[in-house]
Amino acid sequence: MATSQVETVSTGADKAKLGAAVALVIAALAGFYLLGKQGQVAQWGALLVGLAAAFVVFMTSEPGKEFVAFGRDSWKEVKKVVWPTRKESIQMTAYVIAFCAVMALFLWLTDKTLEWVFYDLILGWKK
């Protein structure tokens, strides 16, 4: 029996970049809350600059590059999808609504029939 192993190779530099990105996010959040008395411009500026720096550092790491490649591949796959036309969408929506109406009617009739059988015929309870 063969077992397959998934190996993830991460260099020390990539780990350092990811750690730096996390540290920048934490610093951005801390700066946002610590600059409360300086005004909203300073708060939001610190937050946005810190998050942008963290994003840049993350994108230079190998996981960041893999994330971008995954996004590109996903976008290529989305372009291959054959989307339904307006007419097909309306028809399928109508089918679903009609099916729901038929099922509601069926369940209502089943409920009333069982209610009649149990309460009127078997137990003799009249409402």
N, C-alpha and C positions, 0 to 999 in steps of 0.2 A: 504494500500500500504506500503510495507516494503522497507525501505531504508537501504543500507549497508554503513557503514562507515569504512574507512581505518584508523587505528590508527598506528602511528609511535611512538615507544617508544625510546627515546634517553636520556641517562643519562647525567649528568653534565660532567662526565669523558669523555664520547664519544665526547661531544661538545668541551671540552678542547683539546682533541687529534686532532680533525679536525681543530680547530683553530691553534694549534701548527704546524700542517702539512702545512697549508696555510702560516703561518708566516715563516716556513723554506723555502718554495718555494720562497717567496718574498725576504728573506735574501739571498738565493742562487743567484737569479737574480741580486740583488743589489751588492753582492760580485763580481759577474762576471764583472759588469760594473765599479765598483770602483777599481778593481785590474788591470785595463787596462795598467797601467804603470809598473806593476810588471812582465808582460810577459804572454804569452798564457798558459803556464803550470799552473801558479797560478790562472788565470782566470777559465780555464776549471776544475781545481781541486776543486776550491770553488763551482762551479756550480754543478759538479757531486756529491761531498760530501753532499751538501745541498739538492739536489734532492733525493739522496739515503736515507738521514735521514728523509726527509718528507715521502718517500715511506714506510719506516719502521714504522713510527709513524701512518700513515694511516692504514697500515695493522694490527696494534694491536687494532684498534677501531672496533666497531661492524659493521659499514658500510663496512669496509675493509674486515672483515671476511665474510660478506654476498656477497661481490663482488667475493671473491675466491670461495665460494660455487656456485654462479651463473656460474662462469667460468667452474667449474667441471661438473655441470649439462649440460651446453651447449656442452661440449666436449663429454659427454656420448650420447647426442642426435645426434651429428655429426657422431659418430661411427655407429649409427643405419641406416644412410642414405645408400640406395642402389644406387651406382654410376653407370652411364651407361658405357657399354663397349666401346672400341675404335670404333668398327663397328657401334654400335648404334649412337655414336656421329657423325661419318662421315655421316651416313644416314640422321640424322636430319638436319645437316648443309646443305647437298645437297637439302633436301626438302625446307628449308628456302630460299636458293639461287634461286631454280627453281620458287618458289612462287613469289619472288621479281621480277624475270625476266618476268613472266606472267603478274603480275600487272603493271609493267612498260610498257609492250607492250599494254595492255588494255587501260591504261591511255593515251598513245600516240595516239592510234587509236581513242579514244573518243575525244581527243583534236583536231585532224586533221579533224574528221567528223564534229564536231561543227564549226570549222573554215570554212570548205567548205560550210556548210549549211548557216551560217550567212553571211559570206563575199561574197560568190559567188552566191548563190541562192537568198537570201532575199535582201541584199543590192546591189548586182551587182557590187561589187568592185573587180576588177581583179588586180592581183599582177603584 
